[in-house]
Amino acid sequence: MMNLYDIFVESLNKLNLGDVKTKAIKTICNTLLESNLSGNDSDTEYNDNAKVDYNIIKKLDNGYSIVEDYATYNVIDTDGNLLYAEWFDALYDYVNGFAKCHSSKGYNFIDRNGNLLCDNMWFRDAYDFHEDAAVVLLYGNELARMNYVKSDGTLLSYKCFNICNHFNHGCGVVCSSGKFNVIDINGNLLCDKEYDDISTYNDYGTAEVKDGGRYNFIDVHGKVLFDTWFDSVEYPDDEYPIVKSNYKYTYISHDGHFVSDSWYDECHRFSDVGAVRLDDKWNYVKPNGRLLSKQWFDYCQDFMYGVGEVEMLVKKNVMYPDGLISSIKKNKYNFININGHIISDIWFDGCGDWDIKTNSAEVKLNRKFNRIDKNGNLLYSWK
């Protein structure tokens, strides 16, 4: 005996219809199977559990699958049942509990239970959920058409914005008429004033703000962290950003404190420690604000793999054949470790970059070469 699905497949093969009609027949087949409307005589039986086989293009985290059928998409559960009544022309991966979908109406979201997030509202564009909100672009001709949609399907704010950044640390940066503020999940604007610019919140829960050509940081409550406003900020997303004020530089932390009480003529990016210059001499600043070494150097390279290359200008007396003694200056090089110790008693004519694979660096002395490890040991004979 033939079941209903076999009857349709046999008819389909005989008719040799195009793709659109083929899909229509498959849809009718599933509809009849699910509603138990067979239309067969008593000698014909069908299997009401039969399902059309779809092309699985991606497995989801919960065991469900995104399926494709003639350039349209849906989701099937672990039993092969379709989750959604409507087929979409685009269906994306689940992110934070929601999958973005697209149809002729625009963009929307579906949850893992098959519910459309916004039944009566579709968007011109939409982005993945971050925390409990997703940035959406509403239909319309207004310049300000960006907002957030929450996980309950409602818009976050009664007003729309020109710019909305993804939520991070419970808040998002918004811009309206060229001025920036911060909004929380309840739609409250957190800053007491609007700024010329606010960066996206970093991993430390702070954001750089600009106001009238000066810079500062705010926390997730919109509170300004420093009484001092800075001329510039470098590496604001680092653990210890560099700030400039009155042509001097220092490091700050994201809890609203200065790493060091001193201001320097130059600061390099922090890596274990930060290389700093004061007048013509260099040293390193540790995270507690103290100097790494009691000795100042003529130059300090940035730390790499737990060591930093340091340079000293050494004076040396040279006697010429006529007996004249002259003093010459020559650059000498060494390495310093995180404890502030110079690793070798020998100062070299040159040092290469530290090699993480061999945990050593090439050194040069009197036109010969060797390699040195972090304990100051020479690894080979001089060549």
VOPAGU-2260 file (C-alpha; in pm, 1 decimal, decimal comma):
REM VOPAGU-2260
SITE   aa  ch    i         X         Y         Z
SITE  MET   A    0       0,0       0,0       0,0
SITE  MET   A    1     110,0     354,0     -73,0
SITE  ASN   A    2     102,7     634,7     181,3
SITE  LEU   A    3      -1,5     985,5      90,0
SITE  TYR   A    4     350,7    1113,9      56,7
SITE  ASP   A    5     438,7     838,4    -193,4
SITE  ILE   A    6     128,7     926,3    -397,4
SITE  PHE   A    7     233,1    1288,8    -421,0
SITE  VAL   A    8     591,2    1204,4    -508,2
SITE  GLU   A    9     476,9     968,3    -785,5
SITE  SER   A   10     241,9    1233,2    -923,6
SITE  LEU   A   11     514,0    1492,1    -900,4
SITE  ASN   A   12     756,4    1283,4   -1103,9
SITE  LYS   A   13     498,5    1224,0   -1376,6
SITE  LEU   A   14     399,0    1589,7   -1404,7
SITE  ASN   A   15     759,5    1721,5   -1420,1
SITE  LEU   A   16     659,8    2060,0   -1277,8
SITE  GLY   A   17     894,1    2348,3   -1210,1
SITE  ASP   A   18    1058,3    2433,8    -876,7
SITE  VAL   A   19     782,5    2667,1    -755,0
SITE  LYS   A   20     504,9    2419,4    -817,4
SITE  THR   A   21     715,7    2140,3    -672,7
SITE  LYS   A   22     751,8    2329,3    -349,4
SITE  ALA   A   23     377,0    2406,5    -347,2
SITE  ILE   A   24     296,7    2037,8    -377,4
SITE  LYS   A   25     535,2    1955,0     -93,1
SITE  THR   A   26     366,3    2217,2     123,9
SITE  ILE   A   27      19,8    2076,9      42,5
SITE  CYS   A   28     147,4    1729,8     121,3
SITE  ASN   A   29     265,4    1827,7     466,9
SITE  THR   A   30     -53,7    2022,4     535,4
SITE  LEU   A   31    -271,6    1724,1     449,2
SITE  LEU   A   32     -56,5    1491,7     653,2
SITE  GLU   A   33     -73,8    1711,9     958,4
SITE  SER   A   34    -452,1    1760,7     931,1
SITE  ASN   A   35    -518,6    1392,4     853,0
SITE  LEU   A   36    -701,2    1478,0     529,9
SITE  SER   A   37    -593,8    1187,8     314,4
SITE  GLY   A   38    -871,8    1169,3      54,0
SITE  ASN   A   39    -775,3     802,7      -8,5
SITE  ASP   A   40   -1012,6     510,3     -41,6
SITE  SER   A   41   -1029,7     232,8     209,7
SITE  ASP   A   42    -762,4      34,3      32,3
SITE  THR   A   43    -502,0     315,5      67,8
SITE  GLU   A   44    -327,0     406,0     393,0
SITE  TYR   A   45     -90,4     683,8     480,1
SITE  ASN   A   46     160,8     759,2     750,0
SITE  ASP   A   47      65,1    1074,2     937,5
SITE  ASN   A   48     421,0    1101,8    1071,1
SITE  ALA   A   49     576,3    1128,5     723,9
SITE  LYS   A   50     769,0    1453,9     666,9
SITE  VAL   A   51     926,2    1613,2     364,2
SITE  ASP   A   52    1304,2    1588,5     374,1
SITE  TYR   A   53    1470,7    1930,9     380,0
SITE  ASN   A   54    1830,7    2027,7     324,8
SITE  ILE   A   55    1991,9    2079,4     665,4
SITE  ILE   A   56    2248,0    2358,4     634,8
SITE  LYS   A   57    2343,1    2414,1     999,7
SITE  LYS   A   58    2298,6    2242,0    1332,6
SITE  LEU   A   59    2205,2    2471,5    1622,0
SITE  ASP   A   60    2325,5    2449,5    1980,2
SITE  ASN   A   61    1998,1    2305,8    2107,7
SITE  GLY   A   62    1991,9    2023,1    1853,8
SITE  TYR   A   63    1753,8    2197,0    1617,9
SITE  SER   A   64    1858,0    2256,9    1257,6
SITE  ILE   A   65    1831,9    2540,1    1009,9
SITE  VAL   A   66    1690,0    2395,0     689,8
SITE  GLU   A   67    1672,2    2525,4     335,3
SITE  ASP   A   68    1413,2    2454,1      75,0
SITE  TYR   A   69    1439,7    2634,5    -258,5
SITE  ALA   A   70    1618,4    2942,6    -118,3
SITE  THR   A   71    1387,0    2978,1     179,5
SITE  TYR   A   72    1466,4    2884,7     537,8
SITE  ASN   A   73    1305,6    2746,2     846,5
SITE  VAL   A   74    1397,8    2552,7    1159,2
SITE  ILE   A   75    1313,0    2193,4    1239,3
SITE  ASP   A   76    1315,6    2038,2    1582,9
SITE  THR   A   77    1483,8    1711,3    1675,0
SITE  ASP   A   78    1180,2    1517,6    1543,7
SITE  GLY   A   79    1191,0    1689,5    1205,9
SITE  ASN   A   80     891,0    1915,4    1271,5
SITE  LEU   A   81     888,5    2269,2    1135,3
SITE  LEU   A   82     902,8    2527,4    1412,2
SITE  TYR   A   83     778,3    2824,7    1215,6
SITE  ALA   A   84     472,7    2860,2     994,4
SITE  GLU   A   85     638,6    3124,7     779,1
SITE  TRP   A   86     938,7    3054,7     559,1
SITE  PHE   A   87    1209,8    3320,4     557,0
SITE  ASP   A   88    1445,3    3424,0     279,8
SITE  ALA   A   89    1721,3    3455,9     543,7
SITE  LEU   A   90    1757,7    3296,3     884,9
SITE  TYR   A   91    2071,3    3344,8    1094,3
SITE  ASP   A   92    2229,7    3169,5    1391,3
SITE  TYR   A   93    2094,8    3210,4    1741,3
SITE  VAL   A   94    2277,0    3476,7    1943,6
SITE  ASN   A   95    2184,2    3523,3    2308,9
SITE  GLY   A   96    1859,2    3333,6    2262,0
SITE  PHE   A   97    1735,8    3493,9    1940,9
SITE  ALA   A   98    1790,1    3432,7    1570,8
SITE  LYS   A   99    1757,5    3717,8    1325,2
SITE  CYS   A  100    1527,3    3646,8    1031,9
SITE  HIS   A  101    1425,7    3829,3     715,7
SITE  SER   A  102    1125,0    3818,3     488,7
SITE  SER   A  103     955,2    4054,3     246,3
SITE  LYS   A  104     832,0    4250,3     549,8
SITE  GLY   A  105    1182,8    4321,2     676,5
SITE  TYR   A  106    1385,2    4193,6     972,9
SITE  ASN   A  107    1264,8    4035,5    1292,9
SITE  PHE   A  108    1375,6    3779,6    1552,9
SITE  ILE   A  109    1256,5    3436,8    1656,2
SITE  ASP   A  110    1315,6    3268,6    1989,4
SITE  ARG   A  111    1394,0    2903,4    2051,7
SITE  ASN   A  112    1028,0    2825,1    2112,7
SITE  GLY   A  113     928,7    2933,7    1763,6
SITE  ASN   A  114     776,7    3265,6    1866,4
SITE  LEU   A  115     822,8    3574,3    1653,4
SITE  LEU   A  116     963,3    3842,5    1882,7
SITE  CYS   A  117     765,7    4134,1    1737,6
SITE  ASP   A  118     433,4    4023,7    1588,8
SITE  ASN   A  119     326,0    4365,9    1464,2
SITE  MET   A  120     660,4    4530,1    1401,0
SITE  TRP   A  121     927,5    4460,1    1139,7
SITE  PHE   A  122    1253,4    4648,1    1096,0
SITE  ARG   A  123    1446,0    4786,8     804,2
SITE  ASP   A  124    1763,5    4643,0     955,8
SITE  ALA   A  125    1855,6    4461,2    1273,8
SITE  TYR   A  126    2166,4    4342,8    1455,9
SITE  ASP   A  127    2230,3    4050,8    1688,6
SITE  PHE   A  128    2127,3    4064,8    2052,1
SITE  HIS   A  129    2391,8    4186,7    2295,4
SITE  GLU   A  130    2294,6    4122,2    2654,4
SITE  ASP   A  131    1919,2    4198,4    2665,7
SITE  ALA   A  132    1881,4    4430,9    2368,1
SITE  ALA   A  133    1943,5    4446,2    1994,1
SITE  VAL   A  134    2002,5    4752,4    1778,7
SITE  VAL   A  135    1729,5    4796,7    1514,0
SITE  LEU   A  136    1664,9    5042,3    1232,3
SITE  LEU   A  137    1301,2    5141,4    1197,8
SITE  TYR   A  138    1119,6    5216,9     875,2
SITE  GLY   A  139    1061,0    5583,7     793,3
SITE  ASN   A  140    1220,8    5889,6     641,2
SITE  GLU   A  141    1335,5    6049,1     965,0
SITE  LEU   A  142    1709,2    6085,6    1024,0
SITE  ALA   A  143    1673,7    5943,5    1374,6
SITE  ARG   A  144    1540,8    5591,3    1319,8
SITE  MET   A  145    1764,5    5374,0    1539,0
SITE  ASN   A  146    1649,1    5216,8    1862,1
SITE  TYR   A  147    1682,0    4898,5    2066,2
SITE  VAL   A  148    1437,9    4610,2    2084,2
SITE  LYS   A  149    1430,5    4424,2    2414,7
SITE  SER   A  150    1384,7    4053,5    2474,4
SITE  ASP   A  151    1014,7    4110,6    2549,3
SITE  GLY   A  152     960,5    4253,4    2199,4
SITE  THR   A  153     918,7    4618,5    2303,5
SITE  LEU   A  154    1129,1    4916,4    2200,8
SITE  LEU   A  155    1371,8    5033,7    2465,5
SITE  SER   A  156    1311,6    5408,0    2428,5
SITE  TYR   A  157    1016,4    5625,5    2334,9
SITE  LYS   A  158    1251,9    5828,5    2113,8
SITE  CYS   A  159    1481,2    5716,4    1833,6
SITE  PHE   A  160    1846,3    5806,8    1776,4
SITE  ASN   A  161    2091,0    5870,5    1493,8
SITE  ILE   A  162    2337,8    5616,9    1635,8
SITE  CYS   A  163    2298,9    5323,8    1874,1
SITE  ASN   A  164    2592,9    5109,4    1983,1
SITE  HIS   A  165    2562,3    4753,1    2109,6
SITE  PHE   A  166    2484,1    4705,1    2477,7
SITE  ASN   A  167    2783,5    4630,8    2698,6
SITE  HIS   A  168    2795,2    4622,2    3079,0
SITE  GLY   A  169    2421,6    4694,0    3090,5
SITE  CYS   A  170    2419,0    5011,0    2883,0
SITE  GLY   A  171    2454,3    5139,8    2528,6
SITE  VAL   A  172    2597,0    5455,8    2375,8
SITE  VAL   A  173    2346,0    5662,7    2175,9
SITE  CYS   A  174    2373,4    5977,4    1965,2
SITE  SER   A  175    2103,1    6228,0    1883,7
SITE  SER   A  176    2162,3    6546,9    1683,1
SITE  GLY   A  177    2538,4    6504,4    1710,8
SITE  LYS   A  178    2545,5    6469,3    2091,3
SITE  PHE   A  179    2616,1    6147,6    2280,7
SITE  ASN   A  180    2474,7    5994,4    2596,1
SITE  VAL   A  181    2440,7    5652,8    2760,4
SITE  ILE   A  182    2113,5    5462,2    2797,6
SITE  ASP   A  183    2033,1    5170,0    3028,2
SITE  ILE   A  184    1798,5    4874,9    2974,1
SITE  ASN   A  185    1509,3    5072,0    3127,8
SITE  GLY   A  186    1547,4    5354,9    2877,2
SITE  ASN   A  187    1705,9    5600,0    3120,7
SITE  LEU   A  188    1975,7    5838,6    2995,9
SITE  LEU   A  189    2260,5    5813,3    3248,2
SITE  CYS   A  190    2487,5    6113,2    3184,8
SITE  ASP   A  191    2403,2    6448,2    3339,6
SITE  LYS   A  192    2517,1    6619,1    3019,0
SITE  GLU   A  193    2564,3    6525,6    2656,0
SITE  TYR   A  194    2912,1    6486,6    2506,8
SITE  ASP   A  195    3074,1    6544,4    2169,4
SITE  ASP   A  196    3167,8    6176,4    2156,3
SITE  ILE   A  197    3152,3    5862,7    2370,6
SITE  SER   A  198    3339,7    5546,0    2280,2
SITE  THR   A  199    3196,5    5198,2    2314,8
SITE  TYR   A  200    3237,8    5061,0    2667,0
SITE  ASN   A  201    3553,8    4854,7    2705,2
SITE  ASP   A  202    3613,3    4533,2    2898,7
SITE  TYR   A  203    3681,5    4731,6    3215,6
SITE  GLY   A  204    3338,7    4897,9    3215,4
SITE  THR   A  205    3451,6    5247,9    3122,1
SITE  ALA   A  206    3410,4    5460,9    2811,1
SITE  GLU   A  207    3615,8    5751,0    2683,6
SITE  VAL   A  208    3423,4    6078,5    2650,9
SITE  LYS   A  209    3509,3    6396,1    2462,0
SITE  ASP   A  210    3382,3    6738,2    2559,7
SITE  GLY   A  211    3505,8    7055,3    2392,9
SITE  GLY   A  212    3836,3    6904,1    2283,8
SITE  ARG   A  213    3914,2    6754,0    2626,2
SITE  TYR   A  214    3888,4    6392,1    2732,0
SITE  ASN   A  215    3784,4    6187,7    3033,6
SITE  PHE   A  216    3627,9    5852,5    3123,1
SITE  ILE   A  217    3282,8    5759,5    3251,3
SITE  ASP   A  218    3166,1    5444,5    3428,7
SITE  VAL   A  219    2853,2    5236,7    3355,8
SITE  HIS   A  220    2648,1    5482,0    3561,9
SITE  GLY   A  221    2754,3    5777,5    3347,7
SITE  LYS   A  222    2974,4    5920,5    3623,8
SITE  VAL   A  223    3292,0    6106,6    3522,2
SITE  LEU   A  224    3596,1    5930,9    3673,6
SITE  PHE   A  225    3859,7    6204,8    3690,0
SITE  ASP   A  226    3852,8    6564,1    3808,9
SITE  THR   A  227    4126,1    6635,0    3555,2
SITE  TRP   A  228    4025,4    6659,4    3189,4
SITE  PHE   A  229    4300,8    6548,7    2952,1
SITE  ASP   A  230    4439,4    6683,8    2626,4
SITE  SER   A  231    4445,4    6335,6    2475,6
SITE  VAL   A  232    4408,6    5966,2    2558,0
SITE  GLU   A  233    4608,3    5682,9    2403,6
SITE  TYR   A  234    4505,2    5315,5    2417,6
SITE  PRO   A  235    4180,2    5380,8    2610,4
SITE  ASP   A  236    4085,6    5011,6    2601,3
SITE  ASP   A  237    4413,4    4897,3    2760,6
SITE  GLU   A  238    4436,5    4816,7    3129,3
SITE  TYR   A  239    4646,0    5129,7    3182,1
SITE  PRO   A  240    4573,2    5400,2    2921,8
SITE  ILE   A  241    4811,1    5690,5    2862,1
SITE  VAL   A  242    4678,3    6041,8    2922,8
SITE  LYS   A  243    4830,9    6376,7    2832,3
SITE  SER   A  244    4793,6    6707,7    3013,7
SITE  ASN   A  245    5002,6    7021,7    2967,8
SITE  TYR   A  246    5250,6    6835,7    2745,2
SITE  LYS   A  247    5315,8    6571,5    3011,4
SITE  TYR   A  248    5209,8    6205,2    3016,4
SITE  THR   A  249    5116,7    5944,3    3273,8
SITE  TYR   A  250    4912,7    5625,6    3316,5
SITE  ILE   A  251    4564,1    5587,1    3462,5
SITE  SER   A  252    4355,5    5290,7    3575,9
SITE  HIS   A  253    3987,1    5230,5    3506,1
SITE  ASP   A  254    3890,9    5267,7    3871,6
SITE  GLY   A  255    3952,7    5642,8    3847,7
SITE  HIS   A  256    4306,4    5653,6    3986,8
SITE  PHE   A  257    4641,3    5760,2    3850,1
SITE  VAL   A  258    4891,5    5474,5    3833,1
SITE  SER   A  259    5175,2    5712,7    3912,1
SITE  ASP   A  260    5191,1    6048,1    4085,8
SITE  SER   A  261    5463,9    6151,9    3840,5
SITE  TRP   A  262    5414,8    6299,6    3494,1
SITE  TYR   A  263    5667,7    6216,3    3223,5
SITE  ASP   A  264    5789,4    6361,0    2895,3
SITE  GLU   A  265    5698,0    6039,6    2715,6
SITE  CYS   A  266    5514,7    5714,6    2792,4
SITE  HIS   A  267    5508,7    5394,0    2590,9
SITE  ARG   A  268    5220,0    5149,2    2581,8
SITE  PHE   A  269    5195,9    4941,0    2898,4
SITE  SER   A  270    5309,3    4577,7    2867,0
SITE  ASP   A  271    5379,7    4425,6    3208,8
SITE  VAL   A  272    5540,2    4761,8    3279,0
SITE  GLY   A  273    5545,9    5091,5    3091,4
SITE  ALA   A  274    5858,6    5255,5    2949,5
SITE  VAL   A  275    5878,3    5624,8    3044,8
SITE  ARG   A  276    6112,6    5912,2    2967,1
SITE  LEU   A  277    6194,1    6200,8    3200,5
SITE  ASP   A  278    6426,8    6460,1    3052,9
SITE  ASP   A  279    6679,0    6246,3    2859,8
SITE  LYS   A  280    6665,2    5931,3    3072,0
SITE  TRP   A  281    6440,4    5626,4    3062,2
SITE  ASN   A  282    6296,8    5381,6    3312,0
SITE  TYR   A  283    5991,9    5157,9    3358,0
SITE  VAL   A  284    5680,5    5217,7    3567,8
SITE  LYS   A  285    5519,3    4920,0    3742,4
SITE  PRO   A  286    5140,3    4881,3    3794,4
SITE  ASN   A  287    5179,6    5010,7    4152,0
SITE  GLY   A  288    5334,0    5332,7    4015,5
SITE  ARG   A  289    5686,1    5261,8    4137,4
SITE  LEU   A  290    5990,2    5262,0    3910,4
SITE  LEU   A  291    6118,6    4920,7    3807,4
SITE  SER   A  292    6487,2    5009,9    3843,6
SITE  LYS   A  293    6689,2    5246,9    4057,7
SITE  GLN   A  294    6906,7    5299,4    3751,2
SITE  TRP   A  295    6794,4    5523,5    3465,5
SITE  PHE   A  296    6891,5    5433,4    3110,8
SITE  ASP   A  297    6954,7    5613,3    2785,4
SITE  TYR   A  298    6669,5    5418,6    2627,6
SITE  CYS   A  299    6421,9    5142,9    2717,6
SITE  GLN   A  300    6248,7    4916,8    2470,7
SITE  ASP   A  301    5896,4    4795,0    2546,7
SITE  PHE   A  302    5878,4    4472,2    2745,7
SITE  MET   A  303    5840,6    4154,5    2541,5
SITE  TYR   A  304    5789,9    3809,0    2695,0
SITE  GLY   A  305    5888,9    3928,6    3040,3
SITE  VAL   A  306    6207,5    4119,0    2952,9
SITE  GLY   A  307    6292,8    4460,4    2816,8
SITE  GLU   A  308    6599,7    4573,6    2626,5
SITE  VAL   A  309    6784,1    4866,2    2781,7
SITE  GLU   A  310    7055,4    5088,0    2636,8
SITE  MET   A  311    7340,5    5272,7    2806,6
SITE  LEU   A  312    7583,9    5522,5    2659,4
SITE  VAL   A  313    7926,2    5413,4    2787,0
SITE  LYS   A  314    8239,2    5628,1    2780,5
SITE  LYS   A  315    8563,2    5456,0    2688,3
SITE  ASN   A  316    8918,5    5592,5    2677,5
SITE  VAL   A  317    9117,9    5507,5    2365,0
SITE  MET   A  318    9496,0    5555,3    2332,0
SITE  TYR   A  319    9622,9    5633,9    1983,7
SITE  PRO   A  320    9973,5    5536,6    1852,8
SITE  ASP   A  321   10103,6    5885,5    1917,8
SITE  GLY   A  322   10012,3    5847,8    2285,0
SITE  LEU   A  323    9709,9    6073,9    2268,5
SITE  ILE   A  324    9421,0    5952,1    2483,4
SITE  SER   A  325    9068,8    6029,6    2368,2
SITE  SER   A  326    8736,2    5954,1    2529,0
SITE  ILE   A  327    8467,5    5807,8    2300,9
SITE  LYS   A  328    8105,2    5718,2    2367,0
SITE  LYS   A  329    7956,3    5387,4    2265,1
SITE  ASN   A  330    7608,6    5243,2    2306,5
SITE  LYS   A  331    7589,0    4921,9    2508,3
SITE  TYR   A  332    7286,5    4694,8    2549,7
SITE  ASN   A  333    7141,1    4449,7    2798,2
SITE  PHE   A  334    6810,1    4308,6    2919,6
SITE  ILE   A  335    6614,9    4379,8    3237,2
SITE  ASN   A  336    6355,7    4142,0    3386,8
SITE  ILE   A  337    6025,7    4210,5    3561,6
SITE  ASN   A  338    6203,7    4214,7    3899,0
SITE  GLY   A  339    6424,0    4502,1    3789,1
SITE  HIS   A  340    6741,9    4292,7    3758,5
SITE  ILE   A  341    6986,4    4331,1    3468,1
SITE  ILE   A  342    7015,3    3972,9    3345,8
SITE  SER   A  343    7382,9    3976,5    3238,8
SITE  ASP   A  344    7704,2    4120,9    3379,6
SITE  ILE   A  345    7814,5    4176,0    3020,4
SITE  TRP   A  346    7695,3    4481,8    2829,1
SITE  PHE   A  347    7676,0    4396,0    2460,2
SITE  ASP   A  348    7733,9    4583,0    2138,2
SITE  GLY   A  349    7389,5    4478,3    2020,8
SITE  CYS   A  350    7083,7    4274,4    2122,0
SITE  GLY   A  351    6822,0    4118,8    1899,2
SITE  ASP   A  352    6450,8    4067,8    1961,7
SITE  TRP   A  353    6348,1    3806,8    2214,5
SITE  ASP   A  354    6251,7    3476,2    2053,8
SITE  ILE   A  355    5962,9    3308,0    2233,2
SITE  LYS   A  356    6035,3    2969,4    2070,9
SITE  THR   A  357    6388,4    2943,5    2206,1
SITE  ASN   A  358    6323,7    3179,6    2499,3
SITE  SER   A  359    6647,0    3358,0    2413,8
SITE  ALA   A  360    6785,4    3651,7    2219,7
SITE  GLU   A  361    7086,0    3704,4    1996,4
SITE  VAL   A  362    7363,4    3921,0    2138,4
SITE  LYS   A  363    7671,5    4072,1    1973,9
SITE  LEU   A  364    8009,4    4152,7    2127,7
SITE  ASN   A  365    8331,6    4244,0    1948,2
SITE  ARG   A  366    8184,9    4134,3    1613,2
SITE  LYS   A  367    8095,7    3791,4    1745,3
SITE  PHE   A  368    7752,5    3649,2    1815,8
SITE  ASN   A  369    7587,0    3434,4    2078,4
SITE  ARG   A  370    7248,2    3381,0    2240,6
SITE  ILE   A  371    7141,2    3460,2    2595,7
SITE  ASP   A  372    6853,7    3322,5    2806,7
SITE  LYS   A  373    6651,4    3498,9    3076,6
SITE  ASN   A  374    6893,4    3385,1    3345,4
SITE  GLY   A  375    7180,1    3560,3    3171,2
SITE  ASN   A  376    7343,6    3239,1    3053,2
SITE  LEU   A  377    7522,6    3238,1    2718,5
SITE  LEU   A  378    7399,6    2935,0    2526,2
SITE  TYR   A  379    7685,4    2877,2    2283,3
SITE  SER   A  380    8047,1    2961,3    2214,7
SITE  TRP   A  381    8107,0    3298,4    2056,9
SITE  LYS   A  382    8111,9    3283,3    1677,8
